[in-house]
Amino acid sequence: MEALYYQYYPYSKVAVITLFILVVHKLFSIVVNRTVAHIVPQKERRKFSYSLWIIVQKGFFVLFWLYIVFTELSHESWWKFFSGVLCVWRDGADHGTLDGSQAWIHSLLVRPLTLSPLFDLFYLVQLASYLEKLIIHLPQFEDKEYVQYTVHHVFTILLIYGSYALGFTRIGFIIMILHDINDVPLQIAKVFNYKYGEKSRMRNVMFYVFALSYLITRLVVFPTIVYSTYHLTGLVPYMQYLWAFKLVILVLNVIWMLAIIKVALKTEGKKKKANHAYTYEEICKMRSEKLETVFNNGKMPNINSLADRQFDGYNTLFITDILRFRKFIKGFYGVTDKDALINGRNVRAIKGYNIWVKQDFGPSDLKGKWVGLIKNGEPFRHGFYLVYDEKLTNSDNFSRWPNSLLLDYGRGGNPWFEPSKFLRDYLTQVGDGLYLGKAYVDLFGLRIFVSYFVLRERKAAK
């Protein structure tokens, strides 16, 4: 067995770098929250900001790694560097010793090397970054994968520390980049998911890029390295501990790969369900969580095609049955060449209204007719609204639901005492002549979700 080699770790440097990363992360979060975080819903902003931070951080590590490879190592040495790490398992298995004809592999793997300043800095920054992640993660007990991430961060820190202290820096150099490189497409996918939801094509593309890179780097190349270092456990002091740390990381990689497969299967399942042509009655009877999926998979309605059309409407909230407005008629009108001026912007808009309907009670309400009430010889119209694309009314191209039109009762010209003035509905198309809406109450800018409603084309408006 080789004599023990130990390189003292610069703890003070790591502490300073960790503190520096914490401060930069905090400043980064403040900047994001004040500039771009408002483009996503409030509940997603913390995760959105963190994903952007990981993209910047991991992207920096990948570029830093590539710079070291192409500047610190000659073409010949970096080729030996990679091939040596990936092929040592063969020589170790054949010879059971480090004194075979491929002794140069031993020198690449275990011989203490004088680290260049950049190589040394890369190692210290990597360790500091995982310390920062652990500090941020520990208070987040509500995280569904709290234990897994805690174990991952702790053993990664031990692995980086041990490989540096015992001179196994070249193996560590490769292992770190194998785990960094696929974090970038994952976080990009998350950013698009927070902004555009499950319908985002870029979100799906980046997720599959991540899954493929994860499979190659963490479940093909990394296990090869784990296997190769096993043959050194009896020859190099403390190698068995580093090998055990890598094995823990490998087990977590397998667990997360199973989770990735589960997400992929779930996504494909949702796509198939989204392509199912639901009927009006099916949607009216759906539970809220199912309606949410259908709504997210809907498409932006053509605002001009809605004009001069009426729809049979149905509120899914059961209490509307008791309050006698579960069934209603919605109509649209008013396409002109002149756009509406909203928030200082000219926006294509049409107008709309509701008509009170005679109510049926119980299961038969969907089978009955939508008979509009008459007042002074005319349909009893109320609850007027202006219809437009909310994204076009602000400089950030923001909408709570990007695949929908906004039915804005606050701009419909309703009397001041009319309660409908506080309604804000989002409408998306889920089939031919079939629409699904989400009704909100707007209280001084705070929008509170109330209910879903379903529209089925009725007849041309008079």
C-alpha positions in Angstrom: 0.0 0.0 0.0 1.2 3.5 -0.8 2.3 5.9 1.9 -0.3 8.3 3.1 -0.4 11.6 1.3 -2.3 14.5 2.8 -2.7 18.1 1.6 -3.9 20.6 4.2 -7.1 22.3 3.2 -7.2 26.1 3.1 -10.3 26.4 5.4 -10.1 30.1 5.7 -10.2 30.6 1.9 -13.2 28.3 1.6 -15.0 30.2 4.4 -14.4 33.5 2.6 -15.5 32.2 -0.7 -18.7 30.6 0.8 -19.6 33.9 2.4 -18.9 35.7 -0.9 -21.2 33.3 -2.8 -24.0 33.8 -0.2 -23.8 37.6 -0.5 -23.7 37.4 -4.4 -26.7 35.0 -4.3 -28.7 37.4 -2.1 -27.9 40.4 -4.3 -28.8 38.3 -7.4 -32.1 37.4 -5.9 -32.9 41.1 -5.1 -32.1 42.1 -8.6 -34.2 39.3 -10.1 -37.2 40.1 -7.8 -37.1 43.8 -8.8 -36.7 43.3 -12.5 -38.0 40.0 -14.0 -39.6 37.9 -11.3 -43.0 39.6 -11.8 -43.4 37.7 -15.1 -44.3 34.6 -13.2 -47.0 34.0 -10.6 -46.2 35.1 -7.0 -46.1 31.6 -5.7 -43.3 30.6 -8.2 -41.0 33.6 -7.8 -38.7 32.2 -5.2 -38.1 29.0 -7.2 -37.9 31.1 -10.4 -35.1 33.2 -8.9 -33.3 30.2 -7.6 -33.4 28.5 -11.0 -31.9 31.6 -12.7 -29.1 31.6 -10.0 -28.3 27.9 -10.7 -28.1 28.6 -14.4 -25.6 31.4 -13.9 -23.6 29.4 -11.3 -23.4 26.1 -13.1 -22.9 27.9 -16.5 -19.9 29.6 -14.9 -18.5 26.3 -13.6 -18.8 24.7 -17.0 -17.0 27.6 -18.7 -14.4 27.7 -16.0 -13.8 23.9 -16.4 -13.4 24.2 -20.2 -11.0 27.0 -19.8 -8.8 24.9 -17.5 -8.9 22.0 -19.8 -7.8 23.9 -22.9 -5.3 26.3 -21.2 -3.8 24.4 -18.3 -3.4 21.0 -20.0 -1.8 20.3 -23.3 -3.7 18.4 -26.0 -1.8 15.2 -25.2 -2.1 15.4 -21.4 -5.8 16.2 -21.3 -6.5 13.3 -23.6 -4.5 11.0 -21.3 -6.3 12.7 -18.4 -9.8 11.5 -19.6 -8.9 8.2 -21.1 -6.8 7.3 -18.1 -9.7 7.9 -15.7 -12.2 5.9 -17.9 -9.8 3.0 -18.6 -8.2 2.4 -15.2 -10.9 -0.2 -14.4 -9.6 -2.4 -17.2 -5.9 -2.4 -16.0 -6.9 -2.6 -12.3 -9.0 -5.7 -13.0 -6.4 -7.4 -15.1 -3.4 -6.8 -12.9 -4.7 -6.1 -9.4 -1.8 -3.8 -9.0 -0.5 -0.4 -9.9 2.8 -1.7 -11.2 1.6 -2.9 -14.6 2.5 -1.6 -18.1 -0.1 1.2 -17.7 1.6 2.9 -14.8 0.9 6.4 -16.3 -2.7 5.8 -15.4 -1.7 5.6 -11.7 0.1 8.9 -12.0 -2.9 10.6 -13.5 -5.2 9.2 -10.8 -3.4 9.1 -7.5 0.0 10.8 -7.7 -0.1 14.1 -5.8 0.2 16.8 -8.3 1.1 20.5 -7.8 -2.1 22.3 -8.6 -2.1 25.4 -10.8 -3.7 28.4 -9.2 -6.8 28.1 -11.5 -7.1 24.4 -10.8 -6.9 25.0 -7.1 -9.4 27.9 -7.2 -11.9 25.7 -9.2 -11.8 23.1 -6.4 -12.2 25.7 -3.6 -15.1 27.5 -5.4 -16.9 24.1 -6.0 -16.6 23.2 -2.3 -17.8 26.7 -1.3 -20.8 26.5 -3.6 -22.0 23.2 -2.1 -21.5 24.6 1.4 -23.7 27.6 0.3 -26.3 25.2 -1.1 -26.4 23.2 2.2 -26.7 26.4 4.3 -29.7 27.5 2.2 -31.3 24.1 2.0 -31.2 23.1 5.7 -34.0 25.4 6.9 -36.4 24.2 4.1 -38.0 21.3 5.9 -41.1 21.5 3.7 -39.1 20.3 0.6 -40.4 17.0 -0.6 -36.9 15.7 -1.2 -35.3 17.3 1.9 -33.5 14.2 3.0 -32.2 13.3 -0.4 -30.8 16.7 -1.1 -29.3 17.0 2.4 -27.5 13.6 2.0 -26.4 14.6 -1.5 -24.9 17.9 -0.4 -23.2 16.4 2.7 -21.5 13.6 0.8 -20.6 15.8 -2.1 -18.8 18.1 0.3 -17.0 15.2 1.9 -16.0 13.9 -1.6 -14.7 17.2 -2.7 -12.8 17.7 0.6 -11.4 14.2 0.6 -10.3 14.2 -3.0 -8.5 17.5 -2.6 -6.9 16.6 0.7 -5.7 13.2 -0.5 -4.5 14.2 -3.9 -7.3 12.7 -6.1 -8.0 16.0 -7.7 -8.1 14.8 -11.3 -10.8 12.3 -10.6 -12.7 14.9 -8.7 -12.3 17.4 -11.5 -14.1 15.0 -13.9 -16.8 14.0 -11.4 -17.7 17.6 -10.7 -18.3 18.5 -14.3 -20.3 15.4 -14.9 -22.7 16.5 -12.3 -22.7 20.2 -13.2 -23.3 20.1 -16.9 -26.8 18.6 -16.9 -28.0 21.1 -14.2 -28.1 23.9 -16.8 -30.8 22.4 -19.1 -32.8 21.2 -16.1 -33.0 24.8 -14.6 -33.8 26.3 -18.1 -36.7 23.8 -18.3 -37.9 24.9 -14.9 -37.7 28.6 -15.8 -39.9 28.0 -18.9 -42.3 25.9 -16.7 -42.7 28.7 -14.2 -43.3 31.3 -16.9 -45.4 29.3 -19.5 -46.5 26.2 -17.7 -46.7 22.6 -19.1 -47.5 23.7 -22.6 -44.2 25.4 -23.2 -42.4 23.6 -26.0 -39.0 24.9 -24.9 -39.7 23.5 -21.4 -40.3 20.0 -22.8 -37.2 20.2 -25.2 -34.9 21.2 -22.4 -36.3 18.6 -20.1 -35.5 15.8 -22.5 -32.0 17.3 -23.2 -31.5 17.2 -19.4 -32.7 13.6 -19.1 -30.4 12.4 -21.9 -27.4 14.2 -20.6 -28.2 12.9 -17.1 -28.3 9.4 -18.3 -25.0 9.6 -20.1 -23.0 11.5 -17.5 -24.4 10.2 -14.2 -25.4 6.7 -15.1 -22.9 5.7 -17.7 -19.6 7.7 -17.3 -19.9 8.2 -13.5 -20.5 4.5 -12.7 -17.4 3.7 -14.8 -15.3 6.0 -12.6 -16.9 4.5 -9.4 -16.0 1.0 -10.7 -12.4 2.1 -11.6 -11.6 3.5 -8.2 -12.9 0.3 -6.5 -9.7 -1.4 -7.6 -7.6 1.2 -5.8 -9.3 0.8 -2.4 -6.8 -1.7 -1.1 -3.8 0.0 -2.5 -4.2 3.7 -1.6 -4.9 4.9 2.0 -8.5 6.1 2.6 -9.5 5.4 -0.9 -12.3 3.1 0.4 -13.9 6.1 2.0 -13.9 8.2 -1.1 -15.2 5.2 -3.0 -18.1 4.8 -0.5 -18.9 8.5 -0.9 -19.1 8.1 -4.7 -21.3 5.1 -4.2 -23.8 7.1 -2.1 -23.9 9.8 -4.9 -24.5 7.0 -7.5 -27.4 5.6 -5.5 -29.0 9.0 -5.4 -28.4 9.4 -9.1 -30.3 6.2 -9.7 -33.2 7.3 -7.5 -33.4 10.6 -9.3 -33.3 8.9 -12.7 -36.4 6.9 -11.7 -38.1 10.2 -10.7 -37.1 11.7 -14.1 -38.6 8.7 -15.9 -41.8 9.1 -13.8 -42.1 12.8 -14.8 -41.5 11.9 -18.5 -44.2 9.3 -18.4 -46.6 11.6 -16.6 -45.9 14.4 -19.1 -46.6 12.0 -22.1 -49.8 10.8 -20.3 -50.9 14.4 -20.0 -50.3 15.1 -23.7 -52.4 12.1 -24.6 -55.2 13.2 -22.3 -54.9 16.8 -23.6 -55.5 15.5 -27.2 -58.7 13.8 -26.0 -61.8 15.7 -27.3 -63.8 16.3 -24.2 -67.5 17.0 -24.4 -69.3 19.9 -22.8 -70.9 17.5 -20.2 -67.6 15.8 -19.4 -65.9 19.2 -18.6 -68.9 20.4 -16.6 -68.6 17.4 -14.3 -64.8 17.4 -13.8 -63.1 18.0 -10.5 -61.0 21.2 -10.0 -57.6 19.5 -10.4 -58.7 18.0 -13.7 -60.1 21.3 -14.9 -56.8 22.9 -14.1 -55.0 20.4 -16.4 -57.5 21.0 -19.2 -57.3 24.8 -18.8 -53.5 24.7 -19.0 -53.6 22.6 -22.2 -56.1 25.0 -23.8 -55.2 27.4 -26.7 -55.5 31.1 -27.1 -59.0 31.9 -28.5 -59.3 33.9 -31.7 -60.8 37.2 -30.4 -62.4 38.1 -33.8 -64.1 34.7 -34.1 -65.8 35.2 -30.8 -67.7 38.3 -32.0 -71.4 38.0 -32.7 -71.7 34.6 -31.0 -73.5 33.4 -27.9 -72.6 30.5 -25.6 -74.4 28.4 -23.1 -72.5 28.9 -19.8 -72.2 26.6 -16.8 -70.5 27.4 -13.4 -68.8 24.4 -11.9 -69.0 25.7 -8.3 -71.9 23.9 -6.6 -73.0 26.8 -4.5 -74.0 28.7 -7.7 -76.8 26.1 -8.0 -78.2 27.3 -4.7 -77.7 31.0 -5.6 -79.5 30.4 -8.9 -76.9 31.5 -11.4 -75.2 28.2 -12.3 -76.5 28.4 -15.9 -76.0 31.6 -17.9 -75.6 32.9 -21.4 -72.5 34.8 -22.5 -72.4 36.9 -25.7 -69.7 38.8 -27.6 -69.9 41.7 -30.0 -68.3 44.9 -31.1 -65.4 44.1 -33.6 -64.3 47.5 -35.0 -61.2 48.8 -36.8 -60.5 51.0 -33.8 -58.5 49.4 -31.0 -59.2 50.0 -27.3 -56.7 52.1 -25.3 -55.6 50.1 -22.2 -52.8 51.2 -20.0 -51.7 53.6 -22.7 -51.5 50.9 -25.4 -53.8 50.3 -28.3 -55.1 46.7 -28.1 -57.6 44.8 -30.2 -60.7 44.3 -28.1 -64.3 43.3 -28.3 -67.2 43.6 -25.9 -69.4 41.1 -24.1 -72.3 40.6 -21.8 -74.2 38.0 -19.7 -77.9 37.0 -19.8 -79.8 35.7 -16.8 -81.1 32.1 -17.5 -84.0 30.2 -16.0 -82.4 27.6 -13.6 -82.9 23.9 -13.4 -81.9 22.0 -10.2 -80.0 18.8 -9.7 -78.5 16.4 -12.3 -81.0 17.4 -15.0 -79.6 21.0 -15.2 -77.2 20.0 -18.0 -79.9 18.3 -20.0 -82.3 21.2 -19.9 -82.5 24.2 -22.2 -80.8 27.5 -21.6 -83.8 29.9 -21.6 -82.8 33.5 -21.2 -84.9 35.8 -19.0 -86.7 38.7 -20.7 -86.9 42.3 -19.4 -88.9 45.0 -21.2 -89.2 42.7 -24.2 -85.4 42.2 -24.4 -83.0 39.6 -23.1 -82.0 40.6 -19.5 -78.4 41.5 -20.2 -76.0 42.4 -17.3 -72.4 42.0 -16.3 -70.7 43.7 -19.3 -67.0 43.2 -20.0 -64.2 44.1 -22.4 -62.3 41.2 -24.0 -58.6 41.5 -24.8 -55.2 39.8 -24.6 -53.7 40.9 -21.2 -50.1 40.3 -22.5 -50.5 43.2 -24.9 -51.3 45.7 -22.2 -48.0 45.8 -20.4 -44.3 46.2 -21.4 -43.4 42.8 -19.8 -45.7 40.8 -22.1 -47.1 39.3 -18.8 -50.4 37.5 -18.3 -51.5 35.3 -15.4 -52.6 32.8 -18.0 -50.7 33.3 -21.4 -53.0 31.0 -23.3 -56.2 32.9 -22.6 -58.1 36.1 -23.2 -59.1 38.4 -20.3 -62.7 39.3 -19.8 -62.4 42.5 -17.8 -65.6 43.5 -16.1 -63.9 46.6 -14.7 -63.8 48.1 -18.2 -67.3 46.9 -19.2 -69.1 50.1 -18.3 -71.1 48.5 -15.4 -72.8 50.7 -12.8 -70.8 51.4 -9.7 -73.1 49.4 -7.6 -72.9 46.3 -9.9 -70.9 43.5 -8.1 -69.7 42.1 -11.4 -67.4 45.1 -11.7 -64.9 43.2 -9.6 -64.9 40.1 -11.8 -61.9 39.2 -14.0 -62.3 36.0 -16.1 -59.7 34.2 -18.2 -61.0 32.2 -21.2 -59.2 29.5 -23.2 -60.4 27.3 -26.0 -60.5 23.5 -25.3 -62.4 22.3 -28.3 -64.4 23.2 -31.4 -66.8 25.8 -30.1 -65.9 24.8 -26.5 -64.3 27.1 -24.0 -63.1 26.9 -20.4 -62.9 29.9 -18.1 -61.4 30.8 -14.7 -63.3 33.4 -12.7 -61.5 35.7 -10.3 -62.5 38.5 -8.0 -60.2 41.6 -8.2 -59.8 43.4 -4.9 -57.5 46.4 -5.4 -55.1 44.4 -7.6 -55.3 41.1 -5.7 -57.1 38.5 -7.8 -58.8 35.7 -5.8 -59.9 32.6 -7.7 -63.6 31.8 -7.4 -64.7 29.1 -9.9 -64.4 27.5 -13.3 -67.0 28.0 -16.0 -67.7 26.2 -19.3 -69.0 27.7 -22.5 -70.6 25.9 -25.4 -71.5 27.7 -28.7 -75.2 28.5 -28.7 -76.1 30.6 -31.8 -75.4 33.9 -33.4 -76.1 36.8 -31.2 -78.9 39.1 -32.1 
